[in-house]
């Protein structure tokens, strides 16, 4: 499997290159030159597999030239050994809601499903040359803690996590800042997640700095994140006996829902991918009108979705533009120069074949959480609540799988506000309140952050 950039199809990279680089050298995102398309008999064979075997089969399509399939299976099994669900994920029927719980990993969020595998792949690749890798990651709340959990204490790896200061939940922050490993550095940026993400992208695009520190990244722009998330779409769909279903996905950076789109392109029976947004509704606006115009990120009760620059949308642009890299290059230049771009009517129509989008505001998020707790005796986290609300708006709950992306304990203040109920800490976080936090607060200034990183590694 070879890869090129969304902005230049003439580039040619291996999976290992893509994995370690994260971002393409031209600022675009890596994408595979072709996809494995499963026929009906192959899908039937896959449907009989347990989760780890299914993950091995699907992920191997994208990395077989760099990781032996037997080795990959070992890495995957090791990654999921500590999950508190034997099947890695759990599907529950909550009233007429089909809930796919993705938060049974060590940091209680769906990000663990990809990140634990990625941590083991880093170990595998790094065992060859022992060169220190410096991983820089921006987080809106969950990616950072999942990365730290997966990479804490790993030899020859440093992890620098940028989160927006005072714009994530207390528990999200504490999961990151209480681990205390010598290879982990937490940085609170005085700004938004979009600011954190821009800093990371800009550092990737500075070739001299990137090479000097041997920089890598694990944000959802890293293709490895996408391929690990494809798996649970297959796993969930197979439980519905080949019935064509929708998936409702709490969406910020567009990586998780894009994994569902790739699953559909690989032959999985998905009807619509429902993009659930909060007050930061750029994705609903672009899907409805074709105008992609980032605004100022607004704080909400679902902070992991407080994103206005949804990076993975560029991959969808490449797909809907007929894989025209020059068209993507032009649109991204327009975004940089003018602050927006506009899709054609034809391109909007192509998106709407696979996607629809709904905005769930703060008030509705609390109302959904309250209603589900009162009527069904089940507590949702606020992000999952947006997906429940979006699925309800299209009046098709029974044929829709809602992605449960985080444990409600991570947002206990919001749960209390919505339901009046306290959430007891799960065993993974039972002692977190007693642990000492360690993080540094920095200005939203790339030069200061680069200097901070250099001071820590030299």
N, C-alpha and C positions, 0 to 999 in steps of 0.2 A: 504494500500500500504506500503510495506516494502522495504528497501534499503540496498544495500551492497556496497563494494568498488570494483573498477576495479581491485584491486590487491589482494582482499580476499573476496570470495563469502560467507565465513562463518560468516562474520559480519552481524549484524541485527539492523537496525536503523529505527525509525519512520520519517515521514516527518518533524516533529518539530525538531528532532535531526539533521537531514540533513540541515535544514534551518539555524539553529543557529550555527552549527559547520562550515559549508562551505566546509572544506576539511576533508577527511576521516583520522582517526588516524594513518593509515599506510602510509600516503602521497598520497594515491590514490584519485580518484574522485568518488563521490557517483553516483549510478545508480540504477534505480528501478528494482525490481526482475522480474517484468513483465509489459507489456504495454497493454492498452486497444486497441483492433483492431476493427475499425468500419466497418460494412458491408455497402452495397450500400444503403439500406433503411435508415440506421442510418445517413449516410452522407447526404442523401436528407433532412432529418429532420434538421440537423445542418445547412444546406445551407440557410435555411429560417430565421435564427436567426440574430438579430442585434449584433454588435460587442461585447458589454458587456455581453450579454446572451451567445454568443458563447464562450467567454473567461471563463465564469463561468462553462459551461459544460465541456470544455477541461481541465481546471486547476483542477477542482474538482476530476478528475480521480487520481490525484497524491497526494492529501492532505485531502481526505474526512474523514480519521480517526482522524484528528487533527483540522479541521475547518469545521463547519457545512456549508452546501451548501448555505443556506439562508444568513448566515453571510458572506460567501465568496462573494456572489453577491453584498452585501452592500459595502464590501471593494473595489471591482473592480469598481463599479459605482462611488464611492468617488474618486478613483485614477484618473479616466479619466474625471472628471467633468470640470477640468480647461483646457483641450485640446482645441485648436482652430479649430478642425474638429469634427463635431457632431458624425462622425463614427470612431473617434480615428485615423484612417489611411485614406489615400485618394489614389485612383487609377486614374492616368491620362494617356491619350494617347498623347504622344509628338512625332509627326511624326509617325514612326512605332515602337517607343519605348513604351512599357507598363511599366509605372513608378509607383511603390508602394511607396508613400511618407510616411515615418515613423517618421517624425520630427515635429509633431504638438504639442508636449508637451512643458513644461516650459523651458527646456534647448535646444530645437531645435535639438535633436538627437534621434535615435531609442532607445537608452538606457532608455529613460524616460518611455517607454511602460512597461518594466519590473520593473524598479526601483520605480515608483509611487505605484505599487501594493505591492512591497516588503516593502516599508516604512510603509504601513498600516498593513501588516502582523506582522512586528516587534511590532507595537503598540498593536496589538491584543494579541500576545504571552506575551509581557512584562507587560501587565495590570494585569497578574496573580500574579507575584512575586515582581515587582517593583525593581528588581536588575539592577544596571547600566550595560549596555552592551557597550563595546568599539569596534566599527567597524573599521577595518583597511582595506583600499582599495588601490590598485594600479591602475593608470589610464594612458592610452596613449592619453587622451584628453577629452573624452566624458563621460566615466563611472563616473569619479569623480564628475563632475558637476551635473549629474543626481542623484547620491547618495546624494550629499549635498542638492539639491532641495527637494528630497523626505524625508530627515531625519533632516533637519534644524529645530531647535526648539523643536524637539520631546523630551518628558520627558524621563529621565533615559537612554539616548543614547548619546555617544560621537562618533564623526566621524573623523578619521585621514586619510587624502588623500595624497598619495605619487604620485607625477608626475615627469617626467624627466625634469630637469631644462633646459630651452631654447630649448626644443624639441617638444613643442606643439604650436598651434597658439596663438596669443595674446588674441583673443576673447575667445578661450577655457579656457585659464588661468584666464581671468578676470571674467568669469561666476562663477568660483570656488572661487576666492579670494576676491570677493566684497560682498558676502552675509553677512558676519559679525556676524553670530550667535555665541553665546558663547559656543555651543557644537561642533563647527567645527574647525578643525586644518588642515591647508594646509602646506605640506612639499614638497619643490622642492629638488629632489635628484640629485646630480652631477653624472649623469649616464644616462642609457637608460631605456625604459619601462621594458625591460627584467630584468634589475637590480632591479627596483621597485617591480616587480612581484616576483622575487626570495626572496627578503626580506620578503614580506608578507607570502609566502609559508613557509619559514624557521621559521617564528614566529609561524605559525599554528602548525608546527611540533615540537616545543618546548613546550611540555605538561605543564611544570611548569609555564612558562610565560603566555601561553594561558589561563590557568585556573586562574592564579593570577589576570589578568585584565578582565576576562570574555569576551574573544575575539570572535568576529564574523566577517564575511566578505560578501561582495556583488559583488565581481568580478564574471565573467562568469563561474568560477569554481563552484559557488553556483547553485545547481540544480534549484532553484526557478527562476533564470534568464532564463534558458532554457525553462521551461514550459510556462512562460509568452510569450516568443517569438514564440512558436509553433503556437499560435493562429492566427497571421496574415498570416501565410502560408495557413491555412485553409480558412480564410476570402478571401484572394486574389484568390486562386484557384477556389473557388465557383463562382466567378464572370465570369469565363470562361466556364461555362456550362459543367463541367465535362470533358473538353478537357484536355488531358495530356500535361502539360506545364513544362518548365524549370524555374529555378530561378537563376538569376545571383546575387551573394552576395559579396560585398566588405569584404575581410576577413583578420583578423589579428590573433585573439586568438581562432578562430574556433568555438566560441559559437553560433553565429547567424546562420551560415550555418548548424551546427549540429542540431539546432532546426528544420530546414527544413528536415533533415534526419530522425529525430524522427517522424515528421508529416507524412512522407512517410511510415515509418514502422507502423504507426497507421492506414494506409489504404488510405491516401490521394493520388490522382492521380498526382504524380510528376514524370517526366522523369529524367532529369539530374539536379543536383545541381552544378552550375558553380562557382568555387572558383576563385574570382578575387584577384590577389595579385599585390603589387607594386614592387619596387626594392628588397624588402625583400621577396623573393619567395620560402621560405622553403617548403611551402605547395604544390606549383607546382612541385618542385623537388621530394618530397616524393610520390606524386600521379603519376608522370610520371615514376620514377625510383625505388621507394621503399626505397630510402636512406633518413633517417631523420637525418640531420646534421646541427644543428644551426650554423650560422655564426655571425659576428658582425653586429648588426642592423645598417642600413644605413638611414640617414635622407632623407625624400622625401616630395613631395607636398601633400601627403595624410598621415599625421603623425599618425593618430589613427591606421594605419596598419603597423607602423614601429616596427614590432615584429618578433623575430626569434624563440622564444620558445612558440609555440601555444598550450597552456595548454589543451584545450578541445579535442585536437587530441587523447589524451589518451582514451577518451570515445569511439571514433571510433575504436581505436586499439582493445578494448575489444570486440566490435561487430564483427569486421572482423576476429578476432582470434577464432571465435566460442564460445565466452564468456568464454575463457580459462584464468582465472585470473593468473595462474602461468606463462603463456606466456607473459602477460602484465607486470607482476612483473619482469621477466627476461629482457624484452626489456627496461624497465625504468631503471633497474640497469645498463644495457649496456650503456645507454645514460649518466648516471651519471659517470660511470667509464671510458668510452672511448670517450665520446663526440658525439656519433652517434649510430644509430642502423639501421639494414637493414631488410626490410620485405621480405617474401618469394614471389615467382612469383604468387602463388595462392592467397595470401593476396592482392597483387597489383591488380590482376584481380577482386577480390571482390569489392575493392574500386572503380574501374573504371566502375562497373555496375551502380553506383549511382552518381559518381562525375567526373568532369573534371576540369582542372585548366588552367588559362591563366595569364601571367605576363604582366602588363601594366607599362611601365617605365615612368619616369618623363616627357620626351618629348611628349610621346603619350598622357599622361594625359592632358597636356595643349592643345594639338591639338584637343582632343575630346571635351573639354570644349569650345574651340573657335568655332569648327564646329557646335555644337548644338546651341550655342547662335546665330551664324550668320544665319544658315539655318532655325532654328526652333524658334528663339526668346525666348529661355529658358535657364536659367543659372543653371548649375549643380555644386554641390560642388565636390572637387577633388576625394573624395572616391567613390561617385556615378559614376563619370566619369570612374573609373577603371572597374566598373561592366558593364557599357555601352560598353566599349572597349572589355571586355571579351566576352560579348554576341555577338558582331559583329564578333569576330574572329571565332566563331563556326557557323556563317552564319545562325542564326535562331532567329532573333530579334522578329519576329511576334509571335512566340510561346514561348517567354521568358518574364518573369516578372523580371524587374530590381529593386532591393531594393535601394530606395533613403534613405540613412542613416543619412544625416545631412543637415541642411539648409546652403545655400552658404554663408550667412553672417558670419558664424563662421570661414570662410577661405577667407575673403574679399581681403587680399593681393594677394593670389593666383588667385582668380577670376579676379582681376584687371590685373594681369600679363598675364593671358590667353585671356581675352576678351576685355580689355581696359575699362570695365564697373565698375561702383561703385554699391555696393549692399546696399540698404537702410536697416537700422536695423528694424527688426520686432518689434511689440509692446512689446514682452517679454523682449527685450534688449534695448529699446529705450533710456534709461538713463545710460547705463552701463559705457560709457566713462567718466562720471562725478564721478563715485564712487571710493572710496579709496580701494586699494588692501591691503590684509594682508596675508603674507605667510613667512615661514622661509626656508632658504637654508641650507641643511645639506649634509655632505659627504656621499658617498655610503658605509656606515658602519652600519651594523645591530645593533651593541652595542650602538652606538650613538643614533640611532633612537629609540631603546627600552628605553634608558634613557630619551629621550625627551618625550616619551609617558607617562612613569611613573611620570615624573615631572608634567605633565599636569593633571593627574587624581588623584594624591595623595594629 
